[in-house]
């Protein structure tokens, strides 16, 4: 029986800042249902790896595949690999959810509006459909009662749960978490 196509595959990924190589030939394979933890000291490249996967930072070498589809990359003048097909990268980014270390919630929007923004704009969901799904997700993460609050009114843990709900609202194939336990409430 053939193995299923990996949800995410990284092959020989390299990233450097000036002369300092941060990622040195990183390879990993994640299949549906896998939970992979990347451990290391501060400054060891954990966040850089996650940011390279969806090209928020550009690697210098390597290959990234999402559900078996290789990101089309080309070499830039500075030696970094950049997206060769912006449509493809935008489509694949919608399949890779990312919960940032600092959550990146829009401060001028309520929790509910933070969650429905991308599904409405990117997935084309109606407002009613997006709200229904967002409220179900807020129930799951335990902050439904905070749906009309603004990020500054939330604890760090509540902001983190709002960011998780926002990511889940896009129905990604893969979710990347940067420092997922950094803001847990006691």
PyMOL commands that place a pseudoatom at each C-alpha (Angstrom):
pseudoatom trace, name=CA, resn=UNK, resi=1, chain=A, elem=C, hetatm=0, pos=[0.000, 0.000, 0.000]
pseudoatom trace, name=CA, resn=UNK, resi=2, chain=A, elem=C, hetatm=0, pos=[1.432, 3.387, -1.027]
pseudoatom trace, name=CA, resn=UNK, resi=3, chain=A, elem=C, hetatm=0, pos=[1.986, 5.998, 1.662]
pseudoatom trace, name=CA, resn=UNK, resi=4, chain=A, elem=C, hetatm=0, pos=[-0.142, 9.124, 1.546]
pseudoatom trace, name=CA, resn=UNK, resi=5, chain=A, elem=C, hetatm=0, pos=[1.416, 12.303, 0.227]
pseudoatom trace, name=CA, resn=UNK, resi=6, chain=A, elem=C, hetatm=0, pos=[2.900, 14.304, 3.110]
pseudoatom trace, name=CA, resn=UNK, resi=7, chain=A, elem=C, hetatm=0, pos=[0.946, 17.388, 4.159]
pseudoatom trace, name=CA, resn=UNK, resi=8, chain=A, elem=C, hetatm=0, pos=[4.247, 19.283, 4.379]
pseudoatom trace, name=CA, resn=UNK, resi=9, chain=A, elem=C, hetatm=0, pos=[7.744, 18.375, 3.291]
pseudoatom trace, name=CA, resn=UNK, resi=10, chain=A, elem=C, hetatm=0, pos=[10.930, 20.391, 3.707]
pseudoatom trace, name=CA, resn=UNK, resi=11, chain=A, elem=C, hetatm=0, pos=[14.060, 19.295, 1.860]
pseudoatom trace, name=CA, resn=UNK, resi=12, chain=A, elem=C, hetatm=0, pos=[17.570, 20.565, 2.605]
pseudoatom trace, name=CA, resn=UNK, resi=13, chain=A, elem=C, hetatm=0, pos=[16.470, 24.071, 3.675]
pseudoatom trace, name=CA, resn=UNK, resi=14, chain=A, elem=C, hetatm=0, pos=[19.205, 26.655, 4.250]
pseudoatom trace, name=CA, resn=UNK, resi=15, chain=A, elem=C, hetatm=0, pos=[18.915, 30.237, 5.519]
pseudoatom trace, name=CA, resn=UNK, resi=16, chain=A, elem=C, hetatm=0, pos=[21.641, 32.662, 6.446]
pseudoatom trace, name=CA, resn=UNK, resi=17, chain=A, elem=C, hetatm=0, pos=[21.917, 36.208, 7.690]
pseudoatom trace, name=CA, resn=UNK, resi=18, chain=A, elem=C, hetatm=0, pos=[25.092, 37.614, 6.224]
pseudoatom trace, name=CA, resn=UNK, resi=19, chain=A, elem=C, hetatm=0, pos=[27.811, 35.038, 6.832]
pseudoatom trace, name=CA, resn=UNK, resi=20, chain=A, elem=C, hetatm=0, pos=[25.917, 33.313, 9.657]
pseudoatom trace, name=CA, resn=UNK, resi=21, chain=A, elem=C, hetatm=0, pos=[24.044, 30.224, 8.497]
pseudoatom trace, name=CA, resn=UNK, resi=22, chain=A, elem=C, hetatm=0, pos=[20.960, 29.805, 10.690]
pseudoatom trace, name=CA, resn=UNK, resi=23, chain=A, elem=C, hetatm=0, pos=[19.316, 26.838, 8.955]
pseudoatom trace, name=CA, resn=UNK, resi=24, chain=A, elem=C, hetatm=0, pos=[21.767, 24.213, 7.758]
pseudoatom trace, name=CA, resn=UNK, resi=25, chain=A, elem=C, hetatm=0, pos=[20.088, 21.669, 5.517]
pseudoatom trace, name=CA, resn=UNK, resi=26, chain=A, elem=C, hetatm=0, pos=[16.865, 21.162, 7.471]
pseudoatom trace, name=CA, resn=UNK, resi=27, chain=A, elem=C, hetatm=0, pos=[14.593, 18.396, 6.189]
pseudoatom trace, name=CA, resn=UNK, resi=28, chain=A, elem=C, hetatm=0, pos=[11.331, 17.160, 7.661]
pseudoatom trace, name=CA, resn=UNK, resi=29, chain=A, elem=C, hetatm=0, pos=[8.170, 15.396, 6.621]
pseudoatom trace, name=CA, resn=UNK, resi=30, chain=A, elem=C, hetatm=0, pos=[4.768, 15.938, 8.239]
pseudoatom trace, name=CA, resn=UNK, resi=31, chain=A, elem=C, hetatm=0, pos=[1.834, 13.704, 7.378]
pseudoatom trace, name=CA, resn=UNK, resi=32, chain=A, elem=C, hetatm=0, pos=[-1.834, 14.266, 8.157]
pseudoatom trace, name=CA, resn=UNK, resi=33, chain=A, elem=C, hetatm=0, pos=[-2.325, 14.090, 11.908]
pseudoatom trace, name=CA, resn=UNK, resi=34, chain=A, elem=C, hetatm=0, pos=[1.354, 14.510, 12.776]
pseudoatom trace, name=CA, resn=UNK, resi=35, chain=A, elem=C, hetatm=0, pos=[2.344, 16.817, 15.601]
pseudoatom trace, name=CA, resn=UNK, resi=36, chain=A, elem=C, hetatm=0, pos=[5.974, 17.872, 15.333]
pseudoatom trace, name=CA, resn=UNK, resi=37, chain=A, elem=C, hetatm=0, pos=[7.786, 19.985, 17.907]
pseudoatom trace, name=CA, resn=UNK, resi=38, chain=A, elem=C, hetatm=0, pos=[10.927, 21.876, 17.021]
pseudoatom trace, name=CA, resn=UNK, resi=39, chain=A, elem=C, hetatm=0, pos=[13.056, 22.478, 20.077]
pseudoatom trace, name=CA, resn=UNK, resi=40, chain=A, elem=C, hetatm=0, pos=[16.081, 24.685, 20.493]
pseudoatom trace, name=CA, resn=UNK, resi=41, chain=A, elem=C, hetatm=0, pos=[17.540, 27.551, 22.429]
pseudoatom trace, name=CA, resn=UNK, resi=42, chain=A, elem=C, hetatm=0, pos=[16.676, 31.172, 21.762]
pseudoatom trace, name=CA, resn=UNK, resi=43, chain=A, elem=C, hetatm=0, pos=[18.158, 32.272, 18.448]
pseudoatom trace, name=CA, resn=UNK, resi=44, chain=A, elem=C, hetatm=0, pos=[18.620, 28.737, 17.122]
pseudoatom trace, name=CA, resn=UNK, resi=45, chain=A, elem=C, hetatm=0, pos=[16.364, 29.261, 14.085]
pseudoatom trace, name=CA, resn=UNK, resi=46, chain=A, elem=C, hetatm=0, pos=[12.998, 27.803, 15.138]
pseudoatom trace, name=CA, resn=UNK, resi=47, chain=A, elem=C, hetatm=0, pos=[10.999, 30.894, 14.156]
pseudoatom trace, name=CA, resn=UNK, resi=48, chain=A, elem=C, hetatm=0, pos=[13.133, 31.392, 11.056]
pseudoatom trace, name=CA, resn=UNK, resi=49, chain=A, elem=C, hetatm=0, pos=[12.294, 27.873, 9.889]
pseudoatom trace, name=CA, resn=UNK, resi=50, chain=A, elem=C, hetatm=0, pos=[8.567, 28.463, 10.343]
pseudoatom trace, name=CA, resn=UNK, resi=51, chain=A, elem=C, hetatm=0, pos=[8.755, 31.818, 8.558]
pseudoatom trace, name=CA, resn=UNK, resi=52, chain=A, elem=C, hetatm=0, pos=[10.677, 30.250, 5.651]
pseudoatom trace, name=CA, resn=UNK, resi=53, chain=A, elem=C, hetatm=0, pos=[8.024, 27.566, 5.177]
pseudoatom trace, name=CA, resn=UNK, resi=54, chain=A, elem=C, hetatm=0, pos=[5.460, 30.133, 4.010]
pseudoatom trace, name=CA, resn=UNK, resi=55, chain=A, elem=C, hetatm=0, pos=[8.063, 32.541, 2.595]
pseudoatom trace, name=CA, resn=UNK, resi=56, chain=A, elem=C, hetatm=0, pos=[7.637, 35.267, 5.187]
pseudoatom trace, name=CA, resn=UNK, resi=57, chain=A, elem=C, hetatm=0, pos=[11.416, 34.936, 5.100]
pseudoatom trace, name=CA, resn=UNK, resi=58, chain=A, elem=C, hetatm=0, pos=[13.247, 33.675, 2.037]
pseudoatom trace, name=CA, resn=UNK, resi=59, chain=A, elem=C, hetatm=0, pos=[15.528, 30.644, 2.287]
pseudoatom trace, name=CA, resn=UNK, resi=60, chain=A, elem=C, hetatm=0, pos=[18.784, 30.459, 0.345]
pseudoatom trace, name=CA, resn=UNK, resi=61, chain=A, elem=C, hetatm=0, pos=[18.480, 26.825, -0.675]
pseudoatom trace, name=CA, resn=UNK, resi=62, chain=A, elem=C, hetatm=0, pos=[16.058, 23.937, -0.433]
pseudoatom trace, name=CA, resn=UNK, resi=63, chain=A, elem=C, hetatm=0, pos=[12.609, 22.835, -1.420]
pseudoatom trace, name=CA, resn=UNK, resi=64, chain=A, elem=C, hetatm=0, pos=[9.213, 23.204, 0.256]
pseudoatom trace, name=CA, resn=UNK, resi=65, chain=A, elem=C, hetatm=0, pos=[6.253, 21.010, -0.700]
pseudoatom trace, name=CA, resn=UNK, resi=66, chain=A, elem=C, hetatm=0, pos=[2.658, 21.406, 0.481]
pseudoatom trace, name=CA, resn=UNK, resi=67, chain=A, elem=C, hetatm=0, pos=[0.459, 18.348, -0.148]
pseudoatom trace, name=CA, resn=UNK, resi=68, chain=A, elem=C, hetatm=0, pos=[3.049, 17.162, -2.664]
pseudoatom trace, name=CA, resn=UNK, resi=69, chain=A, elem=C, hetatm=0, pos=[3.131, 20.451, -4.586]
pseudoatom trace, name=CA, resn=UNK, resi=70, chain=A, elem=C, hetatm=0, pos=[6.537, 22.128, -4.666]
pseudoatom trace, name=CA, resn=UNK, resi=71, chain=A, elem=C, hetatm=0, pos=[6.607, 25.867, -4.113]
pseudoatom trace, name=CA, resn=UNK, resi=72, chain=A, elem=C, hetatm=0, pos=[7.894, 27.423, -7.300]
pseudoatom trace, name=CA, resn=UNK, resi=73, chain=A, elem=C, hetatm=0, pos=[10.995, 29.337, -6.266]
pseudoatom trace, name=CA, resn=UNK, resi=74, chain=A, elem=C, hetatm=0, pos=[13.595, 31.332, -8.164]
pseudoatom trace, name=CA, resn=UNK, resi=75, chain=A, elem=C, hetatm=0, pos=[16.907, 32.830, -7.124]
pseudoatom trace, name=CA, resn=UNK, resi=76, chain=A, elem=C, hetatm=0, pos=[16.937, 36.559, -6.409]
pseudoatom trace, name=CA, resn=UNK, resi=77, chain=A, elem=C, hetatm=0, pos=[20.017, 38.736, -6.950]
pseudoatom trace, name=CA, resn=UNK, resi=78, chain=A, elem=C, hetatm=0, pos=[20.852, 38.555, -3.227]
pseudoatom trace, name=CA, resn=UNK, resi=79, chain=A, elem=C, hetatm=0, pos=[20.978, 34.749, -3.366]
pseudoatom trace, name=CA, resn=UNK, resi=80, chain=A, elem=C, hetatm=0, pos=[17.677, 34.168, -1.578]
pseudoatom trace, name=CA, resn=UNK, resi=81, chain=A, elem=C, hetatm=0, pos=[14.939, 32.026, -3.066]
pseudoatom trace, name=CA, resn=UNK, resi=82, chain=A, elem=C, hetatm=0, pos=[11.746, 33.974, -3.738]
pseudoatom trace, name=CA, resn=UNK, resi=83, chain=A, elem=C, hetatm=0, pos=[8.314, 33.008, -5.040]
pseudoatom trace, name=CA, resn=UNK, resi=84, chain=A, elem=C, hetatm=0, pos=[8.329, 32.459, -8.798]
pseudoatom trace, name=CA, resn=UNK, resi=85, chain=A, elem=C, hetatm=0, pos=[4.526, 32.298, -8.970]
pseudoatom trace, name=CA, resn=UNK, resi=86, chain=A, elem=C, hetatm=0, pos=[2.683, 34.731, -6.688]
pseudoatom trace, name=CA, resn=UNK, resi=87, chain=A, elem=C, hetatm=0, pos=[-0.694, 33.089, -7.351]
pseudoatom trace, name=CA, resn=UNK, resi=88, chain=A, elem=C, hetatm=0, pos=[0.670, 29.743, -6.259]
pseudoatom trace, name=CA, resn=UNK, resi=89, chain=A, elem=C, hetatm=0, pos=[2.277, 31.099, -3.101]
pseudoatom trace, name=CA, resn=UNK, resi=90, chain=A, elem=C, hetatm=0, pos=[-0.911, 32.948, -2.126]
pseudoatom trace, name=CA, resn=UNK, resi=91, chain=A, elem=C, hetatm=0, pos=[-2.959, 29.781, -2.673]
pseudoatom trace, name=CA, resn=UNK, resi=92, chain=A, elem=C, hetatm=0, pos=[-0.525, 27.625, -0.715]
pseudoatom trace, name=CA, resn=UNK, resi=93, chain=A, elem=C, hetatm=0, pos=[-0.311, 30.203, 2.087]
pseudoatom trace, name=CA, resn=UNK, resi=94, chain=A, elem=C, hetatm=0, pos=[-4.066, 29.798, 2.541]
pseudoatom trace, name=CA, resn=UNK, resi=95, chain=A, elem=C, hetatm=0, pos=[-3.417, 26.079, 3.150]
pseudoatom trace, name=CA, resn=UNK, resi=96, chain=A, elem=C, hetatm=0, pos=[-0.729, 26.749, 5.785]
pseudoatom trace, name=CA, resn=UNK, resi=97, chain=A, elem=C, hetatm=0, pos=[-2.068, 28.355, 8.941]
pseudoatom trace, name=CA, resn=UNK, resi=98, chain=A, elem=C, hetatm=0, pos=[0.349, 30.286, 11.129]
pseudoatom trace, name=CA, resn=UNK, resi=99, chain=A, elem=C, hetatm=0, pos=[-0.165, 31.279, 14.760]
pseudoatom trace, name=CA, resn=UNK, resi=100, chain=A, elem=C, hetatm=0, pos=[2.461, 33.939, 15.376]
pseudoatom trace, name=CA, resn=UNK, resi=101, chain=A, elem=C, hetatm=0, pos=[4.406, 34.295, 18.612]
pseudoatom trace, name=CA, resn=UNK, resi=102, chain=A, elem=C, hetatm=0, pos=[2.912, 37.770, 19.128]
pseudoatom trace, name=CA, resn=UNK, resi=103, chain=A, elem=C, hetatm=0, pos=[-0.496, 36.722, 17.684]
pseudoatom trace, name=CA, resn=UNK, resi=104, chain=A, elem=C, hetatm=0, pos=[-0.754, 39.594, 15.121]
pseudoatom trace, name=CA, resn=UNK, resi=105, chain=A, elem=C, hetatm=0, pos=[-4.390, 40.337, 15.931]
pseudoatom trace, name=CA, resn=UNK, resi=106, chain=A, elem=C, hetatm=0, pos=[-5.652, 43.604, 14.456]
pseudoatom trace, name=CA, resn=UNK, resi=107, chain=A, elem=C, hetatm=0, pos=[-6.006, 45.942, 17.447]
pseudoatom trace, name=CA, resn=UNK, resi=108, chain=A, elem=C, hetatm=0, pos=[-8.800, 48.016, 15.891]
pseudoatom trace, name=CA, resn=UNK, resi=109, chain=A, elem=C, hetatm=0, pos=[-11.077, 44.999, 15.342]
pseudoatom trace, name=CA, resn=UNK, resi=110, chain=A, elem=C, hetatm=0, pos=[-13.063, 42.878, 17.762]
pseudoatom trace, name=CA, resn=UNK, resi=111, chain=A, elem=C, hetatm=0, pos=[-12.095, 39.247, 18.250]
pseudoatom trace, name=CA, resn=UNK, resi=112, chain=A, elem=C, hetatm=0, pos=[-15.005, 38.181, 16.037]
pseudoatom trace, name=CA, resn=UNK, resi=113, chain=A, elem=C, hetatm=0, pos=[-14.023, 40.593, 13.262]
pseudoatom trace, name=CA, resn=UNK, resi=114, chain=A, elem=C, hetatm=0, pos=[-10.406, 39.398, 13.460]
pseudoatom trace, name=CA, resn=UNK, resi=115, chain=A, elem=C, hetatm=0, pos=[-11.617, 35.846, 12.848]
pseudoatom trace, name=CA, resn=UNK, resi=116, chain=A, elem=C, hetatm=0, pos=[-14.062, 36.509, 10.000]
pseudoatom trace, name=CA, resn=UNK, resi=117, chain=A, elem=C, hetatm=0, pos=[-11.857, 38.888, 7.973]
pseudoatom trace, name=CA, resn=UNK, resi=118, chain=A, elem=C, hetatm=0, pos=[-9.745, 36.321, 6.085]
pseudoatom trace, name=CA, resn=UNK, resi=119, chain=A, elem=C, hetatm=0, pos=[-12.519, 33.764, 5.432]
pseudoatom trace, name=CA, resn=UNK, resi=120, chain=A, elem=C, hetatm=0, pos=[-14.633, 36.536, 3.913]
pseudoatom trace, name=CA, resn=UNK, resi=121, chain=A, elem=C, hetatm=0, pos=[-11.845, 38.070, 1.816]
pseudoatom trace, name=CA, resn=UNK, resi=122, chain=A, elem=C, hetatm=0, pos=[-9.842, 34.972, 0.885]
pseudoatom trace, name=CA, resn=UNK, resi=123, chain=A, elem=C, hetatm=0, pos=[-12.362, 32.113, 0.960]
pseudoatom trace, name=CA, resn=UNK, resi=124, chain=A, elem=C, hetatm=0, pos=[-15.319, 34.209, -0.210]
pseudoatom trace, name=CA, resn=UNK, resi=125, chain=A, elem=C, hetatm=0, pos=[-17.558, 33.227, 2.697]
pseudoatom trace, name=CA, resn=UNK, resi=126, chain=A, elem=C, hetatm=0, pos=[-20.681, 35.255, 3.354]
pseudoatom trace, name=CA, resn=UNK, resi=127, chain=A, elem=C, hetatm=0, pos=[-20.659, 37.313, 6.534]
pseudoatom trace, name=CA, resn=UNK, resi=128, chain=A, elem=C, hetatm=0, pos=[-23.314, 35.059, 8.092]
pseudoatom trace, name=CA, resn=UNK, resi=129, chain=A, elem=C, hetatm=0, pos=[-21.370, 31.888, 7.229]
pseudoatom trace, name=CA, resn=UNK, resi=130, chain=A, elem=C, hetatm=0, pos=[-18.100, 33.342, 8.536]
pseudoatom trace, name=CA, resn=UNK, resi=131, chain=A, elem=C, hetatm=0, pos=[-19.736, 34.491, 11.789]
pseudoatom trace, name=CA, resn=UNK, resi=132, chain=A, elem=C, hetatm=0, pos=[-21.396, 31.116, 12.371]
pseudoatom trace, name=CA, resn=UNK, resi=133, chain=A, elem=C, hetatm=0, pos=[-18.101, 29.286, 11.890]
pseudoatom trace, name=CA, resn=UNK, resi=134, chain=A, elem=C, hetatm=0, pos=[-16.159, 31.839, 13.988]
pseudoatom trace, name=CA, resn=UNK, resi=135, chain=A, elem=C, hetatm=0, pos=[-18.590, 31.581, 16.887]
pseudoatom trace, name=CA, resn=UNK, resi=136, chain=A, elem=C, hetatm=0, pos=[-18.293, 27.776, 16.849]
pseudoatom trace, name=CA, resn=UNK, resi=137, chain=A, elem=C, hetatm=0, pos=[-14.498, 28.093, 16.915]
pseudoatom trace, name=CA, resn=UNK, resi=138, chain=A, elem=C, hetatm=0, pos=[-14.629, 30.625, 19.749]
pseudoatom trace, name=CA, resn=UNK, resi=139, chain=A, elem=C, hetatm=0, pos=[-16.740, 28.126, 21.691]
pseudoatom trace, name=CA, resn=UNK, resi=140, chain=A, elem=C, hetatm=0, pos=[-14.119, 25.426, 21.060]
pseudoatom trace, name=CA, resn=UNK, resi=141, chain=A, elem=C, hetatm=0, pos=[-11.250, 27.592, 22.292]
pseudoatom trace, name=CA, resn=UNK, resi=142, chain=A, elem=C, hetatm=0, pos=[-13.261, 28.804, 25.293]
pseudoatom trace, name=CA, resn=UNK, resi=143, chain=A, elem=C, hetatm=0, pos=[-13.553, 32.531, 24.612]
pseudoatom trace, name=CA, resn=UNK, resi=144, chain=A, elem=C, hetatm=0, pos=[-16.981, 32.899, 22.989]
pseudoatom trace, name=CA, resn=UNK, resi=145, chain=A, elem=C, hetatm=0, pos=[-17.847, 35.430, 25.698]
pseudoatom trace, name=CA, resn=UNK, resi=146, chain=A, elem=C, hetatm=0, pos=[-14.963, 37.628, 24.439]
pseudoatom trace, name=CA, resn=UNK, resi=147, chain=A, elem=C, hetatm=0, pos=[-16.107, 37.786, 20.800]
pseudoatom trace, name=CA, resn=UNK, resi=148, chain=A, elem=C, hetatm=0, pos=[-16.943, 41.520, 20.977]
pseudoatom trace, name=CA, resn=UNK, resi=149, chain=A, elem=C, hetatm=0, pos=[-13.787, 42.427, 22.936]
pseudoatom trace, name=CA, resn=UNK, resi=150, chain=A, elem=C, hetatm=0, pos=[-10.717, 44.001, 21.395]
pseudoatom trace, name=CA, resn=UNK, resi=151, chain=A, elem=C, hetatm=0, pos=[-7.282, 42.352, 21.633]
pseudoatom trace, name=CA, resn=UNK, resi=152, chain=A, elem=C, hetatm=0, pos=[-6.000, 44.889, 24.193]
pseudoatom trace, name=CA, resn=UNK, resi=153, chain=A, elem=C, hetatm=0, pos=[-8.836, 43.826, 26.517]
pseudoatom trace, name=CA, resn=UNK, resi=154, chain=A, elem=C, hetatm=0, pos=[-7.711, 40.177, 26.503]
pseudoatom trace, name=CA, resn=UNK, resi=155, chain=A, elem=C, hetatm=0, pos=[-5.071, 38.331, 28.492]
pseudoatom trace, name=CA, resn=UNK, resi=156, chain=A, elem=C, hetatm=0, pos=[-2.141, 36.861, 26.580]
pseudoatom trace, name=CA, resn=UNK, resi=157, chain=A, elem=C, hetatm=0, pos=[-3.726, 33.414, 26.709]
pseudoatom trace, name=CA, resn=UNK, resi=158, chain=A, elem=C, hetatm=0, pos=[-7.043, 34.745, 25.410]
pseudoatom trace, name=CA, resn=UNK, resi=159, chain=A, elem=C, hetatm=0, pos=[-5.256, 36.532, 22.567]
pseudoatom trace, name=CA, resn=UNK, resi=160, chain=A, elem=C, hetatm=0, pos=[-3.499, 33.285, 21.743]
pseudoatom trace, name=CA, resn=UNK, resi=161, chain=A, elem=C, hetatm=0, pos=[-6.801, 31.400, 21.643]
pseudoatom trace, name=CA, resn=UNK, resi=162, chain=A, elem=C, hetatm=0, pos=[-8.288, 34.111, 19.403]
pseudoatom trace, name=CA, resn=UNK, resi=163, chain=A, elem=C, hetatm=0, pos=[-5.296, 33.727, 17.074]
pseudoatom trace, name=CA, resn=UNK, resi=164, chain=A, elem=C, hetatm=0, pos=[-5.790, 29.951, 17.012]
pseudoatom trace, name=CA, resn=UNK, resi=165, chain=A, elem=C, hetatm=0, pos=[-9.486, 30.386, 16.172]
pseudoatom trace, name=CA, resn=UNK, resi=166, chain=A, elem=C, hetatm=0, pos=[-8.548, 32.849, 13.417]
pseudoatom trace, name=CA, resn=UNK, resi=167, chain=A, elem=C, hetatm=0, pos=[-6.133, 30.318, 11.938]
pseudoatom trace, name=CA, resn=UNK, resi=168, chain=A, elem=C, hetatm=0, pos=[-8.644, 27.459, 12.154]
pseudoatom trace, name=CA, resn=UNK, resi=169, chain=A, elem=C, hetatm=0, pos=[-11.276, 29.608, 10.409]
pseudoatom trace, name=CA, resn=UNK, resi=170, chain=A, elem=C, hetatm=0, pos=[-9.231, 29.332, 7.205]
pseudoatom trace, name=CA, resn=UNK, resi=171, chain=A, elem=C, hetatm=0, pos=[-9.421, 25.508, 7.316]
pseudoatom trace, name=CA, resn=UNK, resi=172, chain=A, elem=C, hetatm=0, pos=[-5.696, 25.029, 6.628]
pseudoatom trace, name=CA, resn=UNK, resi=173, chain=A, elem=C, hetatm=0, pos=[-4.102, 21.681, 5.800]
pseudoatom trace, name=CA, resn=UNK, resi=174, chain=A, elem=C, hetatm=0, pos=[-1.145, 22.463, 8.073]
pseudoatom trace, name=CA, resn=UNK, resi=175, chain=A, elem=C, hetatm=0, pos=[-0.843, 24.774, 11.079]
pseudoatom trace, name=CA, resn=UNK, resi=176, chain=A, elem=C, hetatm=0, pos=[2.467, 26.206, 12.248]
pseudoatom trace, name=CA, resn=UNK, resi=177, chain=A, elem=C, hetatm=0, pos=[2.712, 27.527, 15.813]
pseudoatom trace, name=CA, resn=UNK, resi=178, chain=A, elem=C, hetatm=0, pos=[5.535, 29.829, 16.867]
pseudoatom trace, name=CA, resn=UNK, resi=179, chain=A, elem=C, hetatm=0, pos=[6.082, 29.569, 20.653]
pseudoatom trace, name=CA, resn=UNK, resi=180, chain=A, elem=C, hetatm=0, pos=[2.655, 27.985, 21.272]
pseudoatom trace, name=CA, resn=UNK, resi=181, chain=A, elem=C, hetatm=0, pos=[2.929, 27.911, 25.058]
pseudoatom trace, name=CA, resn=UNK, resi=182, chain=A, elem=C, hetatm=0, pos=[4.416, 31.372, 25.567]
pseudoatom trace, name=CA, resn=UNK, resi=183, chain=A, elem=C, hetatm=0, pos=[1.168, 33.054, 26.655]
pseudoatom trace, name=CA, resn=UNK, resi=184, chain=A, elem=C, hetatm=0, pos=[-0.717, 30.327, 28.467]
pseudoatom trace, name=CA, resn=UNK, resi=185, chain=A, elem=C, hetatm=0, pos=[-2.919, 31.596, 31.257]
pseudoatom trace, name=CA, resn=UNK, resi=186, chain=A, elem=C, hetatm=0, pos=[-2.335, 30.012, 34.682]
for i in range(1, 186): cmd.bond("trace and resi %d" % i, "trace and resi %d" % (i + 1))
show_as sticks, trace
zoom trace
